[in-house]
């Protein structure tokens, strides 16, 4: 493309970072972890909540300075499966 060519709307693209969705009101992966445990409590799924909380607490103890997110928890669950 030369400097004299016009830019048309079908040639424009946008790249967003991983947390761009937060600006549009979507929860972060960290927020999803707490939302998920709240949902398990609300639905009365005690056994599932206990397993989820055990995994969350284990990860939290392992990675003291890092926040635990839903992706890390799901990775553990898939690994256990």
MINU-819543 format. One line per 8 residues: number of its first residue (from 0); their letters; for each residue y, x, z of N, C-alpha, C, O, CB. Coordinates in Angstrom, 1 decimal, padded with zeros to 4 digits. Glycine has a CB too. Layout:
BEGIN
NUM) a) Y X Z Y X Z Y X Z Y X Z Y X Z | ...
This chain:
BEGIN
0) xxxxxxxx) -001.2 000.8 000.0 000.0 000.0 000.0 001.2 000.9 000.0 001.4 001.8 000.8 000.0 -001.0 001.2 | 002.1 000.6 -000.9 003.4 001.4 -000.9 004.4 000.7 000.0 004.2 -000.4 000.4 003.9 001.5 -002.4 | 005.5 001.4 000.2 006.5 000.9 001.1 007.3 -000.3 000.4 008.0 -001.0 001.1 007.5 002.0 001.4 | 007.1 -000.5 -000.9 007.8 -001.6 -001.6 007.0 -002.8 -001.7 007.5 -003.9 -002.1 008.2 -001.1 -002.9 | 005.7 -002.8 -001.3 004.8 -003.9 -001.4 005.2 -004.9 -000.3 005.5 -004.5 000.8 003.4 -003.6 -001.3 | 005.1 -006.2 -000.6 005.4 -007.2 000.4 004.1 -007.4 001.3 003.0 -007.3 000.8 005.8 -008.5 -000.2 | 004.4 -007.7 002.5 003.3 -007.9 003.4 003.1 -009.5 003.5 004.0 -010.2 003.7 003.5 -007.4 004.9 | 001.9 -009.9 003.1 001.6 -011.3 003.2 000.8 -011.6 004.4 000.1 -010.8 005.0 000.8 -011.8 001.9
8) xxxxxxxx) 000.8 -012.9 004.8 000.2 -013.3 006.1 -001.3 -013.1 006.1 -001.9 -013.0 007.1 000.5 -014.8 006.4 | -001.9 -013.1 004.9 -003.4 -012.9 004.8 -003.8 -011.5 004.9 -005.0 -011.1 004.9 -003.9 -013.5 003.5 | -002.8 -010.6 005.1 -003.1 -009.2 005.2 -002.7 -008.6 006.6 -002.8 -007.4 006.9 -002.4 -008.4 004.2 | -002.4 -009.5 007.5 -002.0 -009.1 008.9 -003.1 -009.4 009.8 -003.8 -010.5 009.8 -000.7 -009.9 009.3 | -003.4 -008.5 010.7 -004.4 -008.7 011.7 -003.9 -008.3 013.1 -002.9 -007.5 013.2 -005.7 -007.9 011.4 | -004.5 -008.8 014.1 -004.1 -008.5 015.5 -005.3 -007.9 016.2 -006.4 -008.4 016.1 -003.5 -009.7 016.2 | -005.1 -007.0 017.1 -006.2 -006.4 017.9 -005.7 -006.7 019.4 -004.6 -006.3 019.8 -006.4 -004.9 017.6 | -006.6 -007.2 020.2 -006.3 -007.5 021.6 -007.3 -006.7 022.4 -008.4 -006.5 022.0 -006.4 -009.0 021.9
16) xxxxxxxx) -006.8 -006.3 023.6 -007.6 -005.6 024.6 -008.5 -006.6 025.3 -008.4 -007.8 025.1 -006.8 -004.9 025.6 | -009.4 -006.0 026.1 -010.5 -006.8 026.8 -009.9 -007.9 027.7 -010.5 -009.0 027.8 -011.3 -005.9 027.6 | -008.7 -007.7 028.3 -008.2 -008.6 029.2 -007.1 -009.5 028.6 -006.3 -010.1 029.4 -007.7 -007.9 030.5 | -006.9 -009.5 027.3 -005.9 -010.3 026.7 -006.1 -011.7 027.0 -005.1 -012.5 027.0 -005.8 -010.0 025.2 | -007.3 -012.2 027.1 -007.6 -013.6 027.4 -007.0 -014.1 028.7 -006.7 -015.3 028.8 -009.1 -013.8 027.4 | -006.7 -013.2 029.6 -006.1 -013.6 030.9 -004.7 -014.2 030.7 -004.4 -015.2 031.3 -006.0 -012.4 031.8 | -004.0 -013.6 029.7 -002.7 -014.1 029.4 -002.7 -015.6 028.8 -001.7 -016.3 028.9 -002.0 -013.2 028.4 | -003.9 -015.9 028.3 -004.1 -017.3 027.8 -004.7 -018.2 028.8 -005.2 -019.3 028.4 -004.9 -017.2 026.5
24) xxxxxxxx) -004.8 -017.8 030.0 -005.4 -018.7 031.1 -006.9 -018.6 031.3 -007.4 -019.4 032.1 -005.0 -020.1 030.8 | -007.5 -017.6 030.7 -009.0 -017.5 030.9 -009.2 -016.6 032.1 -008.4 -015.7 032.4 -009.7 -016.8 029.6 | -010.2 -016.8 032.9 -010.5 -016.0 034.1 -011.0 -014.6 033.7 -011.6 -014.4 032.6 -011.5 -016.7 035.0 | -010.7 -013.6 034.5 -011.2 -012.3 034.3 -012.7 -012.3 034.7 -013.2 -013.2 035.4 -010.4 -011.2 035.0 | -013.4 -011.2 034.4 -014.8 -011.1 034.8 -014.9 -011.0 036.3 -016.0 -011.4 036.8 -015.5 -009.9 034.1 | -013.9 -010.5 036.9 -013.9 -010.4 038.4 -013.7 -011.8 039.0 -014.4 -012.1 039.9 -012.8 -009.4 038.9 | -012.8 -012.5 038.4 -012.6 -013.9 038.9 -013.8 -014.8 038.7 -014.1 -015.7 039.5 -011.4 -014.5 038.2 | -014.5 -014.5 037.6 -015.7 -015.3 037.3 -016.8 -015.2 038.4 -017.5 -016.1 038.6 -016.3 -014.9 035.9
32) xxxxxxxx) -016.9 -014.0 039.0 -017.9 -013.8 040.0 -017.6 -014.7 041.2 -018.6 -015.3 041.7 -017.9 -012.3 040.5 | -016.4 -014.8 041.6 -016.1 -015.7 042.8 -016.2 -017.1 042.4 -016.6 -018.0 043.2 -014.7 -015.4 043.3 | -015.8 -017.5 041.2 -015.9 -018.8 040.7 -017.4 -019.3 040.6 -017.7 -020.4 040.9 -015.3 -019.0 039.3 | -018.2 -018.3 040.2 -019.7 -018.6 040.1 -020.3 -018.9 041.4 -021.0 -019.9 041.6 -020.4 -017.5 039.4 | -020.0 -018.1 042.4 -020.5 -018.4 043.8 -020.0 -019.7 044.4 -020.7 -020.4 045.1 -020.2 -017.2 044.7 | -018.7 -020.0 044.1 -018.1 -021.2 044.5 -018.9 -022.4 043.9 -019.1 -023.4 044.6 -016.6 -021.3 044.2 | -019.2 -022.3 042.6 -019.9 -023.4 041.9 -021.3 -023.6 042.5 -021.8 -024.7 042.6 -019.9 -023.0 040.4 | -022.0 -022.5 042.8 -023.3 -022.6 043.4 -023.2 -023.3 044.7 -024.1 -024.1 045.0 -024.0 -021.2 043.6
40) xxxxxxxx) -022.2 -023.0 045.5 -022.0 -023.7 046.8 -021.8 -025.2 046.6 -022.3 -026.0 047.3 -020.9 -023.0 047.6 | -020.9 -025.5 045.6 -020.5 -026.9 045.4 -021.7 -027.7 044.9 -021.8 -028.9 045.3 -019.4 -026.9 044.3 | -022.6 -027.1 044.2 -023.8 -027.8 043.7 -024.9 -027.8 044.6 -026.0 -028.4 044.4 -024.2 -027.2 042.4 | -024.8 -027.1 045.8 -025.8 -027.1 046.8 -027.0 -026.3 046.4 -028.1 -026.5 046.9 -026.3 -028.5 047.1 | -026.8 -025.3 045.6 -027.9 -024.4 045.2 -028.0 -023.2 046.1 -027.6 -022.1 045.8 -027.7 -023.9 043.7 | -028.5 -023.5 047.3 -028.6 -022.5 048.4 -029.4 -021.2 048.0 -028.9 -020.1 048.3 -029.1 -023.1 049.6 | -030.5 -021.4 047.5 -031.4 -020.3 047.1 -030.7 -019.4 046.1 -030.7 -018.2 046.2 -032.8 -020.8 046.6 | -030.2 -020.0 045.0 -029.5 -019.3 044.0 -028.3 -018.5 044.5 -028.0 -017.4 044.1 -029.1 -020.2 042.8
48) xxxxxxxx) -027.5 -019.2 045.4 -026.3 -018.6 046.0 -026.7 -017.4 046.8 -026.0 -016.4 046.8 -025.6 -019.6 046.8 | -027.8 -017.5 047.6 -028.3 -016.4 048.4 -028.6 -015.2 047.5 -028.2 -014.1 047.9 -029.5 -016.8 049.3 | -029.3 -015.4 046.5 -029.7 -014.3 045.6 -028.4 -013.7 044.9 -028.3 -012.5 044.9 -030.7 -014.8 044.4 | -027.6 -014.6 044.5 -026.3 -014.1 043.9 -025.5 -013.3 044.9 -025.0 -012.2 044.5 -025.4 -015.3 043.4 | -025.4 -013.8 046.1 -024.6 -013.1 047.1 -025.2 -011.8 047.5 -024.5 -010.8 047.7 -024.5 -014.0 048.4 | -026.6 -011.7 047.5 -027.3 -010.5 047.8 -027.0 -009.4 046.8 -026.7 -008.2 047.1 -028.8 -010.7 047.9 | -027.0 -009.8 045.5 -026.7 -008.9 044.4 -025.3 -008.4 044.5 -025.0 -007.3 044.4 -027.0 -009.5 043.0 | -024.4 -009.4 044.7 -022.9 -009.1 044.8 -022.7 -008.1 045.9 -022.0 -007.1 045.7 -022.1 -010.4 045.0
56) xxxxxxxx) -023.2 -008.4 047.1 -023.0 -007.5 048.2 -023.6 -006.1 048.0 -023.0 -005.1 048.4 -023.6 -008.1 049.5 | -024.8 -006.0 047.4 -025.4 -004.7 047.1 -024.5 -003.9 046.1 -024.3 -002.7 046.4 -026.8 -004.9 046.4 | -024.0 -004.6 045.1 -023.1 -003.9 044.2 -021.8 -003.5 044.9 -021.3 -002.4 044.6 -022.8 -004.8 043.0 | -021.3 -004.3 045.7 -020.1 -004.0 046.4 -020.2 -002.8 047.3 -019.3 -002.0 047.4 -019.6 -005.2 047.2 | -021.4 -002.7 048.0 -021.7 -001.6 048.8 -021.9 -000.3 048.0 -021.5 000.8 048.5 -022.9 -001.8 049.7 | -022.5 -000.4 046.8 -022.8 000.7 046.0 -021.5 001.3 045.4 -021.3 002.5 045.3 -023.7 000.3 044.9 | -020.6 000.4 044.9 -019.4 000.8 044.2 -018.2 000.3 045.0 -017.5 -000.6 044.7 -019.3 000.1 042.8 | -018.0 001.1 046.1 -017.0 000.7 047.1 -015.6 000.5 046.6 -015.0 -000.5 046.9 -016.9 001.8 048.2
64) xxxxxxxx) -015.1 001.3 045.7 -013.8 001.2 045.2 -013.6 000.3 044.0 -012.5 -000.2 043.7 -013.2 002.6 044.9 | -014.7 000.0 043.3 -014.7 -000.8 042.1 -014.9 -002.3 042.5 -015.6 -002.6 043.4 -015.8 -000.4 041.1 | -014.3 -003.1 041.8 -014.5 -004.6 042.0 -015.7 -005.0 041.3 -016.0 -004.5 040.2 -013.2 -005.4 041.5 | -016.5 -005.9 041.9 -017.7 -006.4 041.3 -017.4 -007.5 040.4 -016.6 -008.4 040.7 -018.7 -006.8 042.4 | -017.9 -007.5 039.2 -017.6 -008.5 038.2 -018.9 -009.2 037.8 -020.0 -008.8 038.0 -016.9 -007.9 037.0 | -018.8 -010.3 037.1 -019.9 -011.1 036.7 -020.8 -010.4 035.7 -022.0 -010.6 035.7 -019.4 -012.4 036.0 | -020.3 -009.5 034.9 -021.1 -008.7 034.0 -022.1 -007.8 034.7 -023.2 -007.7 034.3 -020.2 -007.9 033.0 | -021.6 -007.2 035.8 -022.5 -006.3 036.6 -023.6 -007.1 037.3 -024.7 -006.7 037.3 -021.7 -005.5 037.6
72) xxxxxxxx) -023.2 -008.3 037.8 -024.2 -009.1 038.4 -025.2 -009.6 037.5 -026.4 -009.6 037.8 -023.5 -010.3 039.1 | -024.8 -010.1 036.3 -025.7 -010.6 035.3 -026.7 -009.4 034.8 -027.8 -009.7 034.5 -025.0 -011.2 034.1 | -026.1 -008.2 034.7 -027.0 -007.1 034.3 -028.1 -006.8 035.3 -029.2 -006.5 034.9 -026.1 -005.8 034.2 | -027.8 -007.0 036.6 -028.8 -006.8 037.6 -029.9 -008.0 037.5 -031.1 -007.7 037.5 -028.2 -006.9 039.0 | -029.4 -009.2 037.3 -030.3 -010.3 037.2 -031.2 -010.1 035.9 -032.4 -010.4 036.0 -029.5 -011.7 037.0 | -030.7 -009.7 034.8 -031.5 -009.5 033.6 -032.5 -008.4 033.9 -033.6 -008.4 033.5 -030.6 -009.1 032.4 | -032.0 -007.3 034.6 -033.0 -006.2 034.9 -034.1 -006.7 035.8 -035.2 -006.2 035.7 -032.2 -005.1 035.6 | -033.8 -007.6 036.8 -034.8 -008.1 037.7 -035.8 -009.0 036.9 -037.0 -009.1 037.3 -034.2 -008.8 038.8
80) x) -035.3 -009.7 035.9 -036.1 -010.6 035.1 -037.3 -009.8 034.4 -038.1 -010.5 033.8 -035.3 -011.4 034.1
